[in-house]
Amino acid sequence: MPLKEHPRATEPLWHEWDRKAQKHGLRHTVYAVNGDQYTGEWLDNLKHGKGTQVWKRTGATYSGDWKFGKRDGYGIYSIPDPVTKEYKVYKGWWKNNKKWGYGEMCYPDNERYTGEWSDGLRSGWGRLQSRDGSIYEGQWLQDRPHGQGTLHLPNANRYEGSWKDGKKHGPGKFFYLDKGRLLEGFWEADIPKCGILTDFGRDEAPAPPQYPIPKV
């Protein structure tokens, strides 16, 4: 039975034109077929040096350092929310097209993270100020509090201790400063499993319980 030859897929002409262009050095705005645009420096047809990229589909913008076609170095990236149109803005360091090193991310509703990144995720030491007014300072791993850290709540209460996968986990201390009490113990998945509750700053507390904890 004779074999049927299928026609080979032809490469779009713009691929060949792009190779022949051999963009090098500083160029004016270059438009891609999908509407994206880049203004800046090139090296051997790759974005390299300082430049600004605008993505048409998402409305995102990056302005900063490039290395062999990828975001690498210091840069500012902003992208609007598809529904609210409010911008999320990152200012910091990049490596191989991902957030890497020290940087600051400003989210809508006044939420802000300042600290270390790795492989595009919050990892290392960082400080997150949440929209509800709470503040977490400490270690992160893959975008979640993990390790040692302190959570400051809007009512001035705070937790100091161990975290795992974004939850209180391990030995820690919870300061109920509104009541003038301290719980020192062990947490598991955000739940205190065992510990010792003592009075702490009871005289300065705004709403202490009626009776102090008896001493044993």
Salt bridges, closest charged atoms under 4 A:
GLU11 OE2 - HIS15 ND1 3.33
GLU11 OE2 - ARG19 NH1 3.12
GLU16 OE2 - LYS20 NZ 2.96
ASP18 OD1 - LYS23 NZ 2.57
ASP44 OD1 - HIS24 ND1 3.84
ASP65 OD1 - LYS50 NZ 2.51
GLU104 OE2 - ARG112 NH1 3.89
ASP109 OD2 - ARG131 NH1 3.38
GLU111 OE1 - ARG131 NE 3.41
ASP119 OD1 - LYS98 NZ 2.97
GLU137 OE2 - ARG127 NE 3.56
GLU137 OE1 - HIS152 NE2 3.70
ASP143 OD1 - ARG122 NE 2.92
GLU160 OE2 - ARG158 NE 2.69
ASP165 OD1 - HIS146 ND1 3.91
ASP190 OD1 - LYS168 NZ 3.35
ASP199 OD1 - ARG181 NE 3.55
